[in-house]
Protein backbone atom coordinates (compact mmCIF):
# COMPACT_ATOMS: atom_id res chain seq x y z
CA UNK A 1 0.00 0.00 0.00
CA UNK A 2 0.98 3.56 -0.66
CA UNK A 3 -0.26 5.87 2.10
CA UNK A 4 -0.56 8.82 -0.33
CA UNK A 5 -2.47 6.91 -3.04
CA UNK A 6 -6.19 7.73 -3.30
CA UNK A 7 -6.99 4.20 -4.50
CA UNK A 8 -5.05 2.65 -1.59
CA UNK A 9 -7.10 4.87 0.73
CA UNK A 10 -10.29 3.53 -0.88
CA UNK A 11 -9.02 -0.05 -0.45
CA UNK A 12 -8.25 0.67 3.23
CA UNK A 13 -11.72 2.24 3.66
CA UNK A 14 -10.15 5.60 4.58
CA UNK A 15 -12.14 7.21 1.74
CA UNK A 16 -15.73 6.15 1.26
CA UNK A 17 -17.02 4.94 -2.07
CA UNK A 18 -19.78 2.51 -2.94
CA UNK A 19 -17.97 -0.73 -3.71
CA UNK A 20 -19.47 -2.71 -6.59
CA UNK A 21 -17.21 -5.75 -6.24
CA UNK A 22 -14.50 -6.88 -3.86
CA UNK A 23 -12.49 -10.05 -3.37
CA UNK A 24 -9.01 -10.85 -2.08
CA UNK A 25 -7.30 -9.43 -5.21
CA UNK A 26 -9.40 -6.57 -6.60
CA UNK A 27 -11.96 -3.91 -5.82
CA UNK A 28 -14.39 -2.15 -8.21
CA UNK A 29 -16.34 1.09 -7.92
CA UNK A 30 -18.00 3.68 -10.16
CA UNK A 31 -15.72 6.37 -11.58
CA UNK A 32 -16.39 9.78 -9.97
CA UNK A 33 -15.99 11.46 -13.39
CA UNK A 34 -17.81 9.06 -15.75
CA UNK A 35 -17.48 9.42 -19.51
CA UNK A 36 -20.16 6.81 -20.20
CA UNK A 37 -23.40 5.76 -18.52
CA UNK A 38 -21.46 2.78 -17.14
CA UNK A 39 -17.93 3.75 -16.08
CA UNK A 40 -16.39 1.51 -13.46
CA UNK A 41 -12.84 1.32 -12.17
CA UNK A 42 -11.42 -2.07 -11.26
CA UNK A 43 -8.22 -1.86 -9.21
CA UNK A 44 -5.81 -4.36 -7.71
CA UNK A 45 -5.63 -4.29 -3.93
CA UNK A 46 -1.85 -4.49 -4.15
CA UNK A 47 -0.30 -1.16 -5.11
CA UNK A 48 1.44 -1.02 -8.48
CA UNK A 49 1.90 2.45 -9.96
CA UNK A 50 1.54 1.28 -13.54
CA UNK A 51 1.75 -1.67 -15.90
CA UNK A 52 5.46 -0.88 -16.16
CA UNK A 53 5.90 -1.91 -12.51
CA UNK A 54 4.61 -5.45 -13.07
CA UNK A 55 6.98 -8.35 -13.41
CA UNK A 56 6.12 -11.52 -15.30
CA UNK A 57 5.01 -13.83 -12.52
CA UNK A 58 2.06 -16.20 -12.22
CA UNK A 59 0.75 -14.06 -9.37
CA UNK A 60 0.72 -10.89 -11.49
CA UNK A 61 -0.71 -12.73 -14.50
CA UNK A 62 -3.51 -14.01 -12.25
CA UNK A 63 -4.10 -10.50 -10.90
CA UNK A 64 -4.36 -8.87 -14.33
CA UNK A 65 -6.58 -11.69 -15.60
CA UNK A 66 -8.77 -11.19 -12.54
CA UNK A 67 -9.23 -7.48 -13.41
CA UNK A 68 -10.51 -8.44 -16.86
CA UNK A 69 -12.82 -11.21 -15.65
CA UNK A 70 -14.30 -8.93 -12.98
CA UNK A 71 -14.90 -6.29 -15.67
CA UNK A 72 -16.66 -8.92 -17.80
CA UNK A 73 -18.92 -9.87 -14.89
CA UNK A 74 -19.76 -6.25 -14.05
CA UNK A 75 -20.53 -5.56 -17.74
CA UNK A 76 -22.98 -8.46 -17.64
CA UNK A 77 -24.47 -7.32 -14.32
CA UNK A 78 -24.90 -3.77 -15.64
CA UNK A 79 -26.57 -4.97 -18.86
CA UNK A 80 -23.94 -3.75 -21.33
CA UNK A 81 -22.22 -7.02 -22.21
CA UNK A 82 -24.37 -7.84 -25.24
CA UNK A 83 -24.12 -4.43 -26.94
CA UNK A 84 -20.45 -3.98 -26.11
CA UNK A 85 -18.10 -2.11 -23.84
CA UNK A 86 -14.55 -0.80 -23.66
CA UNK A 87 -11.74 -1.85 -21.33
CA UNK A 88 -8.89 0.65 -20.94
CA UNK A 89 -5.68 0.75 -18.94
CA UNK A 90 -3.66 3.94 -19.21
CA UNK A 91 0.06 3.75 -18.44
CA UNK A 92 2.20 6.72 -17.47
CA UNK A 93 1.64 10.44 -17.79
CA UNK A 94 1.84 10.51 -21.59
CA UNK A 95 -0.52 7.53 -21.71
CA UNK A 96 -3.10 9.60 -19.84
CA UNK A 97 -2.78 7.87 -16.46
CA UNK A 98 -4.02 10.30 -13.80
CA UNK A 99 -3.83 8.14 -10.66
CA UNK A 100 -0.54 6.29 -10.06
CA UNK A 101 -2.18 2.96 -9.22
CA UNK A 102 -3.05 0.42 -11.92
CA UNK A 103 -6.73 0.66 -12.76
CA UNK A 104 -8.89 -0.83 -15.48
CA UNK A 105 -11.69 1.32 -16.87
CA UNK A 106 -14.91 -0.48 -17.88
CA UNK A 107 -16.99 1.85 -20.04
CA UNK A 108 -20.22 1.25 -21.91
CA UNK A 109 -23.81 2.19 -22.37
CA UNK A 110 -23.24 4.78 -25.09
CA UNK A 111 -22.17 4.44 -28.71
CA UNK A 112 -18.93 6.42 -28.30
CA UNK A 113 -17.08 6.02 -25.01
CA UNK A 114 -13.65 7.52 -25.74
N, C-alpha and C positions, 0 to 999 in steps of 0.2 A: 504494500500500500504506500501511496504517496500522500502525506498529510496535507499537501497544498492542492491536490487534484480534486476538482469538483465531482468527478465520477466516483472517486474513492470515497468521498464524503457521502455520496448517495448510497454506495454499497454498505458503508458503516452506519447508515441511518442517521447521520449527522445533519443531512439536508433531506427534507421530506419530498417525496414524489410518489405518485401512485404507481406501484410496481405491477406490471402486467404479467411478468413471468420471472421466476427465480428458482435456481437449483444450485448445486454445489460449485458449478463452473461459471455460470452467467446470470445476468440480470437484464431485464428489458423494461422500458418505460417509454411513454409518449415524449416526443421531442417538444421542447418548450417553444420552438420557433418552426412550426410545421410548414413544409412547402407542398404538402399534399394532404388530402382528407385523412389518409392513414400515413403517419410518419412516426415510426418507432425506432428507438435506439436500443441495440442489443450490445452489451458490453461484457468483457470478461471480468470476473471478480479479481483476478490477479492483475496488477498494474504492469502494463507494457505501454510505453509512450506511443509507439507506432509499429507497423508491420516490420520496419527495419530492425526492431529490437528483438524479433523472434528468432530463435534458432530452430534448426530442423530436428525436432525430437517428436517421439510419438505423443507425448503429453501435449505439446503445442499443436500438433496436427489434430488431435482429438478436440482441443479447445476451439480451434478455428472452424472445424467441422460442426461442432456444437452450435456456434453462432449461426451458421447457415441453416441448420435443421430447426433451430428455435424460430428463426425468421420465417421459414416455410410454415411452421405450425401457426404462428401468429397471423400470417397472411390468410391461412385457411379459416382461423377463428374470426378474423375481421371481415371475411367475405370477399376478399380481393384476389384469392388464388386463381380462380378460373379466368378472370379477365386479364390478369397480369400485374406484375409489380416490379420494382427496381430494388436491387441490393447494391449498396455503395460503401466502400471503405476508402476514405481519403488518407493519404500518407504524407506527412510533412507540410510545412508552411506553403510551399509552392504547389502542393497537391490539394490545397484547400482545407487541410486539417486545422480545426479551430481549438479543439480540446486535446491536450497531449495524453490521451489514453485511448487505446484502440477501441473503436466503436463502429458497428455495422448499422447503416441506415436501411430501414425497410420503408419503402415509399410506394403508395398506390392509391387508387380510388379516383384518379383523374387521368386524362389522356396524355398529359405532358408533365411528368414530374422530374424536372431537371435537377 
